[in-house]
Amino acid sequence: MFSRFKKTDQPAGKPGALAPVGAGNVATGPVAAAAPKQGMQSRTNGGAVAMPKGSAEVIAAEKEKKRKDRLMELKVELHKRLLENLNLAALEKASEASLKVEIAAIVSEALDEMSVALTKDDRTILNQELYDEVMGLGPLEPLLKDDSVNDILVNGPHRIFIERAGKLVLTDITFKDERHLLRIIDKIVSAVGRRVDESNPYVDARLADGSRFNAMVPPVAVDGSLVSIRKFKKEKLAISDLVKFGAFTEEMAAYLQAAVSCRLNIIVSGGTGSGKTTTLNALSSFIDNTERVLTIEDTAELQLQQIHVGRMESRPPNVEGKGAVTQRDCLRNALRVRPDRIIVGETRGEEVIDMLQAMNTGHDGSMTTIHANSARDGISRLENMVAMAGIEMPLKAVRAQIASAVNVIVQASRLQDGSRRMVSITEITGMEGEVISMQEIFRYERLGLATDGKIIGRFNATGVRSHYSDRFRQWGYDLPASIYEPIV
């Protein structure tokens, strides 16, 4: 009999340390009583019931729904029994294989007691889902293991969307109810020392694998808790990978290599999900291993490929509203520990003034990302963020600071067909009067739309020679003039 993880100090039937899935909505009697009996069929006078044409699909769909509902009810009851029987403290040291064997044994005995018969496939599914409930994130676990899924978006317990290949798709995966969803959310946030409840109805956290997690619960979320998981890519995409995927061209890659190696200050601009962090990770591959790099993020996502990297992560306030560590705090301290370059995961507030000062005071080659729709909009965003810092500065002085600090703006975009492209590379060349002077070096030109919805386009040079060509040559990157020649 199963005994390796069975409780020895607690009588059977006593509630476990964790609340079972949907505990408030489960009847105390066996689930089998509510489940349809095996082999029962509707008959009229000993013959088959006449069915209207086309109803076979409807009946099949209803049958599948009943099967899933039955498995859900069984999972609720069996999860409760697992919590009553398993020694939860011993699970941390248990291997996945041994725990699955133990769960299968408990489930088999429980099904026999309830006189419930399941097919081999249904029993396998049930055992895996129960393992996910005990050790993982319940219904979300298969999506987290699916490498083709980029984002997981939960709109209440019964509507779970995923992003695959740039497109949002509604899945057939659901939670039992809102209590079930809240239990999974609490399991995630408590593991990283955060909390979420009515008094603190939103939270930003990081999963064990590095995925970014955000949740909003009632009363802020009206129709059920909202969850967003931006999955962490285990593989590190290099510049060559992005060229192969069509994010930009080899000529643009050669330019970016020169820009990063020559320690130009670079801002990666774009909208949500446009690939800013992926681009920043790829650009970091051009940083020399002899340089000391410090990264500052709200949620650690950067995967720098150097040997001398110091990673910092901001921290929200605790329950008493104290102990917060902002990106600006991290940035100020980073300046005191001899960095060669500073990389800020995303600049969105008052830390921008410290970032600009760092770029202007010997930390050239620094990089960050911002949310903006174009390079010119990115400059406006920087101006607005400086104003948010509460520093009284004339607009001309702010623009002069930006023009002196920022050298290149790389614009990333997610197009309507789901593809991600580096749509523009723009240089800041200085000031003309009170206006920041800019010149575009490369751009993505849209030529049309294919019958399958894919965007037809090409990358092209603008014909403008880089403002930093002399600097490139002095650092040993003498780029051929042909990369600046446009395609006619």
C-alpha positions in Angstrom: 0.0 0.0 0.0 1.0 3.6 -0.5 2.8 4.8 2.7 5.9 6.7 1.8 4.2 10.1 1.9 1.2 9.1 4.0 0.5 11.1 7.1 1.3 9.3 10.3 0.5 12.0 12.9 -3.0 12.9 11.7 -6.1 10.8 11.8 -7.9 10.2 8.5 -10.6 12.7 7.7 -8.9 15.6 9.4 -8.5 18.6 7.1 -5.1 19.2 5.5 -3.0 22.4 5.7 -4.3 23.6 2.3 -7.9 24.2 1.3 -9.0 21.8 -1.4 -9.9 23.0 -4.8 -13.4 24.7 -4.8 -13.9 23.4 -1.2 -16.9 25.7 -0.7 -18.9 24.3 -3.6 -18.4 20.5 -3.2 -21.0 18.2 -1.8 -20.0 16.0 1.1 -21.3 12.8 -0.5 -19.4 10.8 -3.1 -19.1 12.4 -6.5 -20.0 9.1 -8.1 -23.6 9.5 -7.0 -23.9 12.6 -9.2 -22.0 11.1 -12.1 -24.0 9.3 -14.9 -24.0 5.5 -14.4 -22.0 3.5 -16.8 -24.0 1.9 -19.6 -27.2 3.8 -19.1 -28.9 4.8 -22.4 -32.2 6.4 -23.3 -34.5 4.1 -25.1 -38.1 4.3 -26.4 -40.0 1.0 -26.8 -36.7 -0.9 -27.0 -35.5 1.1 -30.0 -33.2 4.0 -30.6 -34.7 7.5 -30.2 -35.2 9.4 -33.5 -32.9 12.4 -33.7 -33.1 15.4 -36.0 -30.6 15.8 -38.7 -27.3 17.5 -37.5 -27.9 16.8 -33.8 -25.2 14.2 -33.6 -22.5 16.9 -33.2 -24.5 18.6 -30.5 -25.0 15.4 -28.6 -21.3 14.5 -28.9 -20.4 18.0 -27.6 -22.8 17.6 -24.6 -21.4 14.2 -23.9 -17.8 15.6 -23.9 -18.9 18.4 -21.6 -20.5 16.0 -19.2 -17.4 13.9 -19.2 -15.2 16.9 -18.4 -17.6 18.1 -15.6 -17.5 14.6 -14.1 -13.7 14.6 -14.1 -13.7 18.0 -12.5 -16.0 16.9 -9.7 -13.9 13.8 -9.2 -10.8 15.9 -9.1 -12.2 18.1 -6.4 -13.2 15.2 -4.2 -9.9 13.3 -4.8 -7.8 16.5 -4.2 -9.5 16.8 -0.8 -8.6 13.2 0.0 -5.0 13.7 -1.1 -4.7 16.6 1.3 -6.1 14.5 4.1 -3.7 11.6 3.4 -0.5 13.0 2.1 2.2 14.3 4.4 2.7 17.7 2.8 5.9 18.4 4.6 7.5 15.3 3.0 6.6 16.3 -0.5 9.4 18.8 -0.9 12.0 16.0 -0.9 9.9 13.6 -3.0 10.9 12.9 -6.6 8.3 13.5 -9.3 8.2 9.8 -10.3 7.7 8.5 -6.7 5.0 11.2 -6.0 3.1 10.3 -9.1 3.1 6.6 -8.2 1.8 7.5 -4.7 -0.9 9.7 -6.1 -2.0 7.0 -8.6 -2.2 4.5 -5.7 -4.4 6.9 -3.6 -6.6 7.7 -6.5 -7.1 4.0 -7.4 -8.1 3.1 -3.9 -10.4 6.1 -3.6 -12.1 5.3 -7.0 -12.7 1.8 -5.8 -14.3 3.0 -2.6 -16.6 5.3 -4.6 -17.4 2.6 -7.1 -16.4 4.8 -10.0 -15.1 3.3 -13.2 -12.8 5.3 -15.5 -11.1 4.6 -18.8 -7.3 4.3 -18.8 -7.0 7.7 -20.6 -9.3 9.5 -18.1 -7.5 8.0 -15.2 -4.1 9.1 -16.6 -5.5 12.6 -17.2 -6.9 12.7 -13.6 -3.6 11.6 -12.0 -1.7 14.2 -13.9 -4.1 17.0 -13.0 -4.0 16.0 -9.4 -0.2 16.1 -9.4 -0.4 19.6 -11.0 -2.8 20.6 -8.2 -0.5 19.4 -5.4 2.9 20.4 -6.8 2.2 22.8 -9.7 -0.2 25.5 -10.7 -3.2 23.4 -11.5 -4.9 23.9 -14.9 -2.1 26.4 -15.9 0.7 23.8 -15.6 0.3 22.2 -19.1 0.3 25.7 -20.6 3.5 26.6 -18.7 5.1 23.4 -20.1 4.1 24.1 -23.7 7.0 25.9 -25.3 4.8 27.2 -28.2 2.8 29.4 -25.7 4.2 32.9 -25.2 1.6 34.4 -22.9 -1.2 33.0 -20.7 -4.1 35.4 -20.0 -6.9 34.4 -17.5 -10.1 36.4 -17.5 -12.0 34.8 -14.6 -12.1 31.1 -13.8 -13.7 30.0 -17.1 -11.9 31.9 -19.8 -8.2 31.2 -20.4 -6.5 32.7 -23.4 -3.0 31.9 -24.8 -0.8 33.7 -27.3 0.8 31.4 -29.8 2.7 32.6 -32.8 1.5 36.2 -32.1 -2.2 35.3 -32.0 -4.6 35.1 -29.1 -6.6 31.9 -28.8 -9.3 30.8 -26.3 -8.5 27.5 -24.7 -10.9 24.8 -23.4 -9.0 24.8 -20.0 -11.0 26.2 -17.0 -10.8 26.4 -13.3 -13.4 24.9 -11.1 -14.6 28.3 -9.8 -13.2 31.6 -8.5 -12.0 30.0 -5.2 -9.9 27.6 -7.2 -8.4 30.4 -9.2 -7.7 32.5 -6.1 -6.0 29.5 -4.5 -3.6 29.1 -7.4 -2.9 32.9 -7.4 -2.2 32.8 -3.6 0.1 29.8 -4.1 2.2 31.8 -6.6 2.5 35.0 -4.7 3.1 33.5 -1.3 6.1 31.6 -2.8 7.8 34.9 -3.5 6.8 36.6 -0.3 4.0 38.7 -1.8 0.3 38.9 -0.9 -2.9 39.7 -2.7 -6.3 40.3 -1.1 -9.1 42.9 -1.0 -6.9 45.5 0.6 -4.1 44.8 -1.9 -5.9 43.6 -5.0 -3.1 43.5 -7.5 0.4 42.0 -7.4 3.4 41.7 -9.7 5.7 38.7 -9.1 8.0 36.2 -10.8 7.5 32.5 -11.1 10.2 30.0 -10.2 11.2 29.6 -13.9 11.5 33.4 -14.3 8.1 34.0 -16.0 6.5 37.4 -15.3 3.3 37.1 -13.3 0.6 39.8 -12.7 -2.7 39.3 -11.1 -5.7 41.5 -10.1 -8.4 40.1 -7.9 -11.9 41.4 -6.9 -13.0 44.1 -6.2 -10.7 45.6 -8.8 -11.4 42.7 -11.2 -15.2 42.8 -11.8 -15.9 39.5 -13.5 -13.4 37.3 -11.8 -9.6 37.5 -11.1 -7.4 38.6 -14.0 -4.0 36.9 -14.5 -1.3 37.6 -17.0 1.8 35.3 -17.3 4.6 36.4 -19.7 6.5 33.2 -20.1 10.3 33.2 -19.7 12.2 31.9 -22.7 14.7 29.3 -21.6 16.8 29.6 -24.7 18.8 32.7 -25.2 18.1 34.2 -28.6 21.2 35.6 -30.3 21.3 38.2 -33.0 21.8 35.5 -35.6 18.5 33.9 -34.4 16.6 37.1 -34.7 18.0 37.6 -38.3 16.9 34.1 -39.1 13.4 34.8 -37.8 13.2 37.9 -39.9 13.2 40.5 -37.1 15.9 42.5 -39.0 18.6 42.1 -41.6 22.3 41.2 -41.4 23.2 44.8 -42.4 21.2 46.1 -39.4 22.8 43.5 -37.2 26.3 44.7 -38.3 25.3 48.3 -37.5 24.0 47.3 -34.1 27.1 45.4 -33.3 29.2 48.4 -34.0 26.9 50.7 -32.0 27.0 48.4 -28.9 30.7 47.7 -29.1 31.5 51.4 -29.5 29.5 52.1 -26.3 26.7 54.2 -27.8 23.8 54.7 -25.4 20.8 52.8 -26.8 17.1 52.9 -26.1 14.8 50.1 -27.3 11.3 51.5 -27.8 8.1 49.7 -28.6 4.7 48.6 -27.4 3.6 45.8 -25.1 4.7 42.4 -26.4 6.7 43.9 -29.3 10.0 42.2 -28.3 11.8 44.9 -26.4 13.3 42.7 -23.8 14.3 40.0 -26.4 16.0 42.7 -28.4 17.8 44.1 -25.4 19.0 40.5 -24.5 20.3 40.0 -28.0 22.1 43.4 -28.1 23.8 42.6 -24.9 25.6 39.7 -26.6 27.9 42.3 -28.2 29.2 43.6 -24.8 32.7 42.5 -24.1 33.3 40.1 -21.3 35.9 42.5 -19.7 33.2 45.0 -18.9 31.2 45.1 -15.6 27.5 45.2 -16.3 24.7 46.0 -13.8 21.1 45.3 -14.6 18.1 46.9 -12.8 14.6 45.6 -13.3 11.2 45.5 -11.6 10.9 41.8 -12.5 14.1 40.1 -13.5 13.8 39.0 -17.1 17.1 39.9 -18.8 19.4 37.0 -19.7 22.8 38.7 -20.2 25.5 36.5 -21.7 28.5 38.0 -20.0 30.6 36.6 -17.1 30.6 39.9 -15.1 27.0 40.7 -14.5 25.3 42.1 -11.3 21.5 41.7 -11.3 19.3 43.9 -9.1 15.5 43.8 -8.7 13.2 46.4 -7.1 10.9 45.4 -4.3 7.4 46.6 -3.5 6.4 47.8 0.1 5.4 45.2 2.7 2.1 44.8 4.5 2.8 47.9 6.6 3.6 49.9 3.5 7.3 50.1 4.3 10.5 48.6 2.9 10.0 49.5 -0.8 13.1 49.6 -3.0 12.4 51.4 -6.3 14.3 51.3 -9.5 15.6 54.7 -8.7 17.1 53.5 -5.4 18.8 50.6 -7.3 20.1 53.0 -9.9 21.6 55.4 -7.4 23.4 52.5 -5.6 24.5 51.0 -8.9 26.5 54.2 -9.6 28.6 53.6 -6.5 29.8 50.0 -7.4 31.9 50.8 -10.4 29.7 49.7 -13.4 31.0 50.0 -16.9 27.5 49.8 -18.3 24.0 50.0 -16.7 21.1 48.3 -18.2 17.6 49.2 -16.9 15.0 46.6 -17.9 12.3 49.3 -18.4 12.3 53.0 -17.7 8.8 54.2 -16.8 9.1 56.9 -14.1 11.3 59.2 -12.1 14.4 56.9 -12.4 14.8 58.4 -16.0 16.7 61.4 -14.6 19.3 59.2 -12.9 19.5 57.1 -16.1 20.2 60.1 -18.2 22.8 61.4 -15.8 24.5 58.0 -15.7 24.7 58.0 -19.5 26.2 61.5 -19.4 28.8 60.8 -16.7 31.0 58.0 -17.9 28.6 55.1 -18.1 28.4 55.2 -21.9 27.1 52.1 -23.5 24.2 51.9 -21.2 20.8 50.6 -22.5 17.1 50.6 -21.4 13.6 50.1 -22.9 10.6 52.4 -22.9 7.0 52.2 -24.1 6.5 54.4 -27.2 5.1 54.1 -30.7 8.0 55.7 -32.6 11.4 57.2 -32.0 10.0 60.7 -31.8 7.3 59.6 -29.4 10.1 58.0 -27.3 11.8 61.4 -26.9 8.5 62.9 -25.8 8.0 60.1 -23.3 11.5 60.8 -21.8 10.6 64.5 -21.5 7.3 63.5 -19.7 9.1 61.2 -17.3 11.6 63.9 -16.4 8.6 66.1 -15.5 7.2 63.2 -13.4 10.4 63.2 -11.4 9.3 66.6 -10.0 12.5 68.4 -11.1 12.0 72.0 -12.2 14.0 72.2 -15.5 13.4 74.3 -18.6 12.3 72.2 -21.5 15.3 73.2 -23.6 17.6 72.0 -20.8 15.7 68.6 -20.6 16.0 68.2 -24.3 19.7 69.0 -24.3 20.2 66.4 -21.6 18.4 63.8 -23.6 20.2 64.7 -26.9 23.6 64.4 -25.1 22.7 61.1 -23.3 20.9 59.1 -25.9 22.6 58.1 -29.2 20.4 55.5 -30.9 16.7 54.5 -30.6 15.7 51.1 -31.8 12.0 50.8 -32.5 10.4 47.4 -32.2 6.8 46.6 -33.2 4.4 43.7 -33.2 2.6 43.8 -36.5 -1.0 42.9 -37.1 -0.1 39.3 -38.3 1.6 38.7 -35.0 5.2 39.0 -36.3 7.7 41.1 -34.5 10.0 43.5 -36.5 12.6 46.1 -35.8 10.8 48.7 -37.8 13.3 51.6 -37.3 16.8 52.4 -36.2 17.2 56.1 -35.5 20.2 58.2 -34.4 20.0 61.3 -32.3 22.5 63.8 -33.7 22.2 66.8 -31.4 20.0 69.9 -31.1 18.8 72.4 -33.7 17.5 75.4 -31.7 15.1 73.9 -29.2 14.4 70.7 -31.2 16.2 67.4 -30.9 17.7 66.5 -34.3 17.2 62.9 -35.4 18.0 60.8 -38.5 16.7 57.4 -39.5 19.2 54.9 -40.7 17.1 51.8 -41.4 13.3 51.2 -41.6 10.8 48.5 -42.3 8.6 49.2 -45.4 5.2 47.5 -45.6 4.4 46.6 -49.2 1.1 44.8 -48.9 -0.9 41.9 -47.4 -0.8 38.3 -48.5 -3.9 36.2 -48.9 -3.1 34.3 -45.6 -3.0 37.6 -43.7 0.8 37.8 -43.5 2.3 41.2 -44.0 4.5 41.6 -47.0 7.4 44.0 -46.5 11.1 44.6 -46.5 13.9 46.2 -44.5 15.6 49.1 -46.3 18.3 51.6 -45.6 17.3 55.3 -45.9 20.5 56.3 -47.7 21.7 58.4 -44.7 25.2 57.7 -43.6 25.6 57.1 -39.8 26.5 60.1 -37.7 28.9 57.9 -35.7 30.8 56.5 -38.7 34.1 58.1 -37.6 33.6 56.6 -34.1 33.0 53.2 -35.5 36.2 53.4 -37.6 38.2 54.5 -34.6 37.0 51.5 -32.6 37.8 49.1 -35.5 34.3 48.8 -37.0 34.7 50.3 -40.5 31.3 49.5 -41.9 31.1 49.4 -45.7 29.2 52.2 -47.3 27.0 49.7 -49.1 24.9 48.9 -45.9 23.6 52.5 -46.1 22.5 52.2 -49.7 18.7 51.9 -50.1 17.0 49.2 -52.3 15.4 50.9 -55.2 
